[in-house]
Amino acid sequence: MTLTLPDDPALRSIPSAELQLDLACGLYASGRVSRNVAARIAGVDRAVFDESLFVRNIPTYTSEMLAEDMENMRELSGE
């Protein structure tokens, strides 16, 4: 896939790899792709991508995930 961006002066100083990582982080943060897919989009391994999410304060474990895990634990324990 090829993505064409406008020839805007604001974008000229940003390396393409950084733009690619920013796009991947945004797609992950919006819930449109998984972490694995986002890492592939960014062209980095999962550890590097996870660090990028951490630096950007993008959570990888949400309160919804916690609630689901807690419900699963209740079901497994027979409560």
N, CA and C atoms as an extended XYZ file, in Angstrom:
237
Properties=species:S:1:pos:R:3:atomname:S:1:resname:S:1:resid:I:1 pbc="F F F"
N         0.843       -1.168        0.000 N   MET     1
C         0.000        0.000        0.000 CA  MET     1
C         0.894        1.239        0.000 C   MET     1
N         0.502        2.202       -0.751 N   THR     2
C         1.214        3.470       -0.784 CA  THR     2
C         0.297        4.560       -0.260 C   THR     2
N         0.826        5.354        0.637 N   LEU     3
C         0.076        6.460        1.211 CA  LEU     3
C         0.725        7.750        0.737 C   LEU     3
N        -0.064        8.626        0.143 N   THR     4
C         0.447        9.896       -0.337 CA  THR     4
C        -0.042       11.011        0.574 C   THR     4
N         0.895       11.765        1.112 N   LEU     5
C         0.562       12.879        1.984 CA  LEU     5
C         0.767       14.181        1.227 C   LEU     5
N         0.076       15.232        1.638 N   PRO     6
C         0.263       16.508        0.965 CA  PRO     6
C         1.686       17.026        1.172 C   PRO     6
N         2.159       17.781        0.220 N   ASP     7
C         3.490       18.366        0.313 CA  ASP     7
C         3.402       19.608        1.198 C   ASP     7
N         3.261       19.359        2.490 N   ASP     8
C         3.072       20.435        3.453 CA  ASP     8
C         4.387       20.694        4.181 C   ASP     8
N         4.758       21.941        4.352 N   PRO     9
C         6.011       22.250        5.053 CA  PRO     9
C         6.079       21.644        6.453 C   PRO     9
N         4.949       21.491        7.117 N   ALA    10
C         4.938       20.922        8.469 CA  ALA    10
C         5.397       19.470        8.482 C   ALA    10
N         5.236       18.777        7.375 N   LEU    11
C         5.602       17.361        7.316 CA  LEU    11
C         7.035       17.133        6.844 C   LEU    11
N         7.632       18.103        6.232 N   ARG    12
C         8.962       17.917        5.630 CA  ARG    12
C        10.038       17.557        6.634 C   ARG    12
N         9.914       18.045        7.851 N   SER    13
C        10.964       17.788        8.851 CA  SER    13
C        10.747       16.490        9.621 C   SER    13
N         9.653       15.808        9.359 N   ILE    14
C         9.359       14.558       10.079 CA  ILE    14
C         9.774       13.374        9.211 C   ILE    14
N        10.698       12.558        9.711 N   PRO    15
C        11.125       11.381        8.934 CA  PRO    15
C         9.949       10.445        8.649 C   PRO    15
N         9.974        9.792        7.507 N   SER    16
C         8.868        8.917        7.121 CA  SER    16
C         8.655        7.781        8.120 C   SER    16
N         9.735        7.254        8.709 N   ALA    17
C         9.583        6.177        9.700 CA  ALA    17
C         8.821        6.674       10.924 C   ALA    17
N         9.033        7.936       11.302 N   GLU    18
C         8.315        8.503       12.438 CA  GLU    18
C         6.837        8.695       12.113 C   GLU    18
N         6.547        9.137       10.900 N   LEU    19
C         5.150        9.274       10.473 CA  LEU    19
C         4.461        7.914       10.454 C   LEU    19
N         5.173        6.907        9.993 N   GLN    20
C         4.634        5.549        9.935 CA  GLN    20
C         4.318        5.049       11.344 C   GLN    20
N         5.219        5.309       12.290 N   LEU    21
C         4.998        4.898       13.678 CA  LEU    21
C         3.822        5.666       14.282 C   LEU    21
N         3.744        6.960       14.014 N   ASP    22
C         2.622        7.751       14.528 CA  ASP    22
C         1.290        7.238       13.987 C   ASP    22
N         1.255        6.899       12.718 N   LEU    23
C         0.033        6.350       12.115 CA  LEU    23
C        -0.347        5.038       12.798 C   LEU    23
N         0.624        4.164       12.973 N   ALA    24
C         0.359        2.871       13.607 CA  ALA    24
C        -0.146        3.043       15.036 C   ALA    24
N         0.460        3.959       15.785 N   CYS    25
C         0.013        4.210       17.162 CA  CYS    25
C        -1.416        4.740       17.170 C   CYS    25
N        -1.726        5.628       16.255 N   GLY    26
C        -3.076        6.170       16.172 CA  GLY    26
C        -4.104        5.109       15.826 C   GLY    26
N        -3.763        4.242       14.891 N   LEU    27
C        -4.679        3.161       14.517 CA  LEU    27
C        -4.904        2.206       15.681 C   LEU    27
N        -3.831        1.902       16.420 N   TYR    28
C        -3.984        1.039       17.585 CA  TYR    28
C        -4.832        1.729       18.659 C   TYR    28
N        -4.517        2.991       18.953 N   ALA    29
C        -5.224        3.725       20.000 CA  ALA    29
C        -6.714        3.846       19.708 C   ALA    29
N        -7.073        3.920       18.430 N   SER    30
C        -8.489        4.043       18.063 CA  SER    30
C        -9.196        2.692       18.031 C   SER    30
N        -8.436        1.608       18.240 N   GLY    31
C        -9.029        0.277       18.260 CA  GLY    31
C        -9.237       -0.325       16.881 C   GLY    31
N        -8.650        0.269       15.875 N   ARG    32
C        -8.864       -0.223       14.499 CA  ARG    32
C        -7.964       -1.388       14.131 C   ARG    32
N        -6.809       -1.510       14.810 N   VAL    33
C        -5.906       -2.631       14.558 CA  VAL    33
C        -5.339       -3.134       15.884 C   VAL    33
N        -4.874       -4.359       15.880 N   SER    34
C        -4.257       -4.944       17.070 CA  SER    34
C        -2.821       -4.423       17.223 C   SER    34
N        -2.212       -4.726       18.359 N   ARG    35
C        -0.818       -4.317       18.573 CA  ARG    35
C         0.111       -4.987       17.572 C   ARG    35
N        -0.129       -6.257       17.277 N   ASN    36
C         0.741       -6.946       16.311 CA  ASN    36
C         0.649       -6.310       14.932 C   ASN    36
N        -0.559       -6.035       14.492 N   VAL    37
C        -0.746       -5.412       13.179 CA  VAL    37
C        -0.130       -4.018       13.167 C   VAL    37
N        -0.351       -3.255       14.227 N   ALA    38
C         0.204       -1.910       14.300 CA  ALA    38
C         1.731       -1.937       14.258 C   ALA    38
N         2.335       -2.891       14.941 N   ALA    39
C         3.794       -3.009       14.907 CA  ALA    39
C         4.279       -3.283       13.489 C   ALA    39
N         3.560       -4.143       12.771 N   ARG    40
C         3.934       -4.412       11.370 CA  ARG    40
C         3.783       -3.156       10.522 C   ARG    40
N         2.701       -2.403       10.730 N   ILE    41
C         2.492       -1.157        9.987 CA  ILE    41
C         3.651       -0.200       10.255 C   ILE    41
N         4.074       -0.138       11.512 N   ALA    42
C         5.162        0.761       11.897 CA  ALA    42
C         6.515        0.273       11.401 C   ALA    42
N         6.588       -1.017       11.068 N   GLY    43
C         7.860       -1.576       10.608 CA  GLY    43
C         8.844       -1.823       11.732 C   GLY    43
N         8.301       -2.086       12.941 N   VAL    44
C         9.145       -2.356       14.103 CA  VAL    44
C         8.665       -3.627       14.783 C   VAL    44
N         9.511       -4.166       15.679 N   ASP    45
C         9.065       -5.352       16.412 CA  ASP    45
C         8.142       -4.942       17.552 C   ASP    45
N         7.487       -5.933       18.157 N   ARG    46
C         6.481       -5.661       19.177 CA  ARG    46
C         7.048       -4.908       20.367 C   ARG    46
N         8.266       -5.244       20.787 N   ALA    47
C         8.854       -4.571       21.947 CA  ALA    47
C         9.054       -3.084       21.670 C   ALA    47
N         9.540       -2.750       20.503 N   VAL    48
C         9.734       -1.340       20.128 CA  VAL    48
C         8.386       -0.645       20.036 C   VAL    48
N         7.394       -1.320       19.459 N   PHE    49
C         6.071       -0.719       19.355 CA  PHE    49
C         5.465       -0.492       20.740 C   PHE    49
N         5.582       -1.478       21.619 N   ASP    50
C         5.043       -1.328       22.977 CA  ASP    50
C         5.705       -0.157       23.699 C   ASP    50
N         6.999        0.023       23.514 N   GLU    51
C         7.702        1.158       24.117 CA  GLU    51
C         7.174        2.472       23.547 C   GLU    51
N         6.879        2.499       22.264 N   SER    52
C         6.327        3.695       21.625 CA  SER    52
C         4.953        4.029       22.195 C   SER    52
N         4.147        3.004       22.453 N   LEU    53
C         2.843        3.231       23.077 CA  LEU    53
C         3.017        3.800       24.481 C   LEU    53
N         3.959        3.242       25.230 N   PHE    54
C         4.220        3.710       26.588 CA  PHE    54
C         4.641        5.181       26.587 C   PHE    54
N         5.564        5.532       25.706 N   VAL    55
C         6.053        6.913       25.618 CA  VAL    55
C         4.920        7.878       25.279 C   VAL    55
N         3.965        7.412       24.472 N   ARG    56
C         2.832        8.254       24.048 CA  ARG    56
C         1.647        8.178       25.023 C   ARG    56
N         1.821        7.448       26.125 N   ASN    57
C         0.757        7.262       27.124 CA  ASN    57
C        -0.497        6.636       26.523 C   ASN    57
N        -0.299        5.697       25.619 N   ILE    58
C        -1.410        4.955       25.019 CA  ILE    58
C        -1.515        3.627       25.764 C   ILE    58
N        -2.621        3.396       26.462 N   PRO    59
C        -2.728        2.182       27.267 CA  PRO    59
C        -2.827        0.920       26.409 C   PRO    59
N        -2.221       -0.139       26.918 N   THR    60
C        -2.317       -1.431       26.251 CA  THR    60
C        -3.225       -2.377       27.025 C   THR    60
N        -3.614       -1.968       28.214 N   TYR    61
C        -4.522       -2.755       29.046 CA  TYR    61
C        -5.551       -1.792       29.596 C   TYR    61
N        -6.764       -1.903       29.124 N   THR    62
C        -7.803       -0.938       29.471 CA  THR    62
C        -8.651       -1.408       30.641 C   THR    62
N        -9.456       -0.512       31.172 N   SER    63
C       -10.363       -0.880       32.264 CA  SER    63
C       -11.397       -1.892       31.780 C   SER    63
N       -11.759       -1.827       30.501 N   GLU    64
C       -12.683       -2.814       29.942 CA  GLU    64
C       -12.045       -4.201       29.934 C   GLU    64
N       -10.759       -4.259       29.603 N   MET    65
C       -10.050       -5.542       29.626 CA  MET    65
C        -9.989       -6.091       31.044 C   MET    65
N        -9.743       -5.209       32.023 N   LEU    66
C        -9.702       -5.632       33.418 CA  LEU    66
C       -11.051       -6.177       33.852 C   LEU    66
N       -12.127       -5.480       33.514 N   ALA    67
C       -13.468       -5.939       33.885 CA  ALA    67
C       -13.768       -7.303       33.275 C   ALA    67
N       -13.377       -7.484       32.022 N   GLU    68
C       -13.589       -8.770       31.363 CA  GLU    68
C       -12.774       -9.867       32.041 C   GLU    68
N       -11.524       -9.567       32.377 N   ASP    69
C       -10.684      -10.550       33.066 CA  ASP    69
C       -11.255      -10.903       34.438 C   ASP    69
N       -11.746       -9.903       35.144 N   MET    70
C       -12.333      -10.153       36.464 CA  MET    70
C       -13.574      -11.038       36.344 C   MET    70
N       -14.397      -10.775       35.352 N   GLU    71
C       -15.600      -11.597       35.137 CA  GLU    71
C       -15.202      -13.032       34.799 C   GLU    71
N       -14.201      -13.190       33.956 N   ASN    72
C       -13.728      -14.537       33.610 CA  ASN    72
C       -13.207      -15.268       34.848 C   ASN    72
N       -12.496      -14.547       35.716 N   MET    73
C       -11.978      -15.174       36.937 CA  MET    73
C       -13.123      -15.602       37.851 C   MET    73
N       -14.153      -14.747       37.958 N   ARG    74
C       -15.335      -15.126       38.786 CA  ARG    74
C       -15.984      -16.390       38.241 C   ARG    74
N       -16.129      -16.455       36.926 N   GLU    75
C       -16.761      -17.638       36.316 CA  GLU    75
C       -15.921      -18.878       36.538 C   GLU    75
N       -14.621      -18.748       36.403 N   LEU    76
C       -13.731      -19.896       36.591 CA  LEU    76
C       -13.685      -20.366       38.044 C   LEU    76
N       -13.851      -19.436       38.970 N   SER    77
C       -13.793      -19.821       40.392 CA  SER    77
C       -15.154      -20.292       40.910 C   SER    77
N       -16.194      -20.205       40.064 N   GLY    78
C       -17.497      -20.694       40.441 CA  GLY    78
C       -18.332      -19.737       41.259 C   GLY    78
N       -17.939      -18.477       41.294 N   GLU    79
C       -18.732      -17.484       42.059 CA  GLU    79
C       -19.921      -17.028       41.296 C   GLU    79
